[in-house]
Structure formats: structure tokens, C-alpha cells
């Protein structure tokens, strides 16, 4: 039997349809959440814990990894520290190199001024994200300043937290 491009395409479509019908589809990393609204994210660096809050009630809690130099507030680009302060979730990245990620609004005006006073840049691109696609991160506190959870956990967090949600990061 000789197959044309069109024939191969039809076979591929048919095979895909059969896989869907047979339940062989790859599970989506995008989950649905219909519970109470997450009104704030709280991160406590010293205990390596993050809480998704609805008012005063914790909806979920996670162990986290931080930047490779976790003690102290982020001051400048490349210092390996996770920022401390009050920010907000400013974006969602479905194509993150770390599975999924939620952007944190660091640096704010005070962070930029503090770095400028030292003649440095404050850095940026701070996220809550899953694990690396490469499994070369070993041990705790391996990020460049981000907050990391497992891939399964970031799927839940990504579904629960909206852009604009406040996040407080404490020592």
C-alpha cells in the first residue's frame, strides 16, 4: 500500500481520535478550581511554607524551596535571594521552563530605588513555579530567587490563584 501525505494525515487524525476514545490522552496540566477565592498568598521564608488564604482561613499549604542564598531580602540582580515584602501576582506563564509559573511583581519602586542607590540593578523575573524540566536541581533552595513547589502543586496553585492576588513574603 502506498500512502500519500493526505493518507498519512488521515491515519494520524484517526489514531488520535481512537486514543481519545480509548482514554489514552495525556492528562492536562491545566486544572479547574471552583472553591473559595484565594485572597492572599503568604510565604514564610524561615519555615519554607506558603499558604493560599481566603481571608483568615488557609485553603492550602505547601513546602517551598527558595533562592540559593535564602537568608535576607533580595537587593540586587544575581544575589540568589528571594524578595521580602508585599507584591501581587502579575502574570501567569503556561509555557514556563518550570512547568507552570505565576509572576510576582518584584521589583517595586522601593526595590528599584534601593538597588539604584547601590549602583546596581534589582533583578526581576521572580516567580512561583514548579520544578525544572531538567532534574539537575538537587537539594533545597536551588532557584535564583524564585519560590518553587512540585509540578503537581503548581498545577493546583496555578488553577487557584488569579492575576492581581496579593502576595506577602516574610523572613
N, C-alpha and C positions, 0 to 999 in steps of 0.2 A: 504494500500500500504506500502510495506517495502522498505526503501531506503538504499542502500549501501553507503559507503564513496564516491565511484565514482559517484553515482547518486546525492548525496548532492553537490559534487563539480560541476557537470554539471549544477545543478539548480542554484548554486551561480554564475557561469560564465554567464549563460543565463540571470539571473536577472540583473547582472552588465551591460551586453550588452543592455538590454532593457532600463535601466536607462540612459545610454549614448545616446541612440536613442531618448529618451523622453526629453532630455535636463536637466536631474536631476543631472548632475555631479557637484561635488564640484568645485567651481572656484579655479584656481591655484594662489598661492601667487607669482609665478614667471611670471613677465610681460616682454614684449618685448619693447625695446626702439629703435627707428630708427632716432631720431633727432640729433641735433648737439652734438658733443663730449663735455663732461664735462672735462674741462682742469684744474680746481682747485675747491676745496671745501673751502669756507670761513666760519668761525664760529666766531661770536662776542658774548662773554660771557655776557657782560654787558646788551646788548639788547635781549639776548636769541634768536638770529636769526642765521640761517645757509643759505648760498647761494650756489647753484651749478652754477658755472661760465663756460662760453665759452669765453675765452679772457676777455674783459671788460664787457661783457653782462651777466646779471643774467638770467639763464634759469628757475630757480625755487628758491623759498624762503620758509623757514619753521620756525615755532616757535619750540624751543627746551627746554628740561629740562637738567640740568647738575648734577654734583655730589652734594651730600648733604651739602658740605661746598664749595660753588661755587667761593667765592672771593679768588683770589690769584692762583699762579701756583702750580701744583702738584709737591711735593718734595719727598714724601715717601709713601710707601705702606700703605693703610688704612686711609689716611688723608681726603678722600672724595672730593678731589679737581679734577677738570678737567684740564688736562695739557694745557699749553700755549706754542706756538712755531710752528715750521714748521716740518711737518711729511709727511707721504704718506699713502695711503690705501694699506695695505699689505696682506689682505686676505678677502675672503667672506665666511660667515658661513651660509649655508642654513638650518642648524639644530639648530640654536641658541635657547636658552631657552627664548629669547626675540623676537620671530617670525622669523626675519632675522637680520643679522648684518654684518657690514663692520669693519674689524680690522684697527686700527690706529697704526702706527709703534712706538708708545711710549713703552718703553723708548729708547732714542737715547744715544749716547756715553756721551754727556754732562749731560743728566739726570742721567745716572748711576754714573758718577763721582761725581755729586752734592750730591746724596744720600749716596754714599760711604764715602764722606768727613764728613758726619754726623753719620757714623757708622750704616746706615740703608739701607734697600732695596728700590728701586724706585717704586716697584709695576709694574703692567702691565695689559694685557688684557683690554685695553681701546678700546671701540667700539662705532660706531654709530649704534643704534639698535631701534627696536620697543618697544612697551610696554611689561610689564611682562605678562606671561601667567596667573599668579595669579594676581588678581586685588587688591592686598593689598598695592600697592604704591599709596599714597594719597598726593596730593599737588605737587608743583613744586620741582625740584632739589632733586630727590629721589635716583639717581643712586649712585654708589660707585666711580664715576669719569668719567663715560661714557657720551655720548650725546644721548638723547632719543627723538624720534618722535613717532607719532602714527603708528600703524601697517600698515594702508593704505599708509602712507607716506613712510615708509621704503621699501615697495614694489616698489614704484616709484624710490626711491633713489638707491636701490639695482640694478634695471634694468639700471639706467643711469650711475652709477659711476663704473669705471673699476679699477682693482688692478693696482697699480702704480700711481694713480691720486694723485697729491699733495694736502695736506690739511693744511691750516693755521688757528690756533686757537689763537684768540686775547682776551685780557681782556675786 
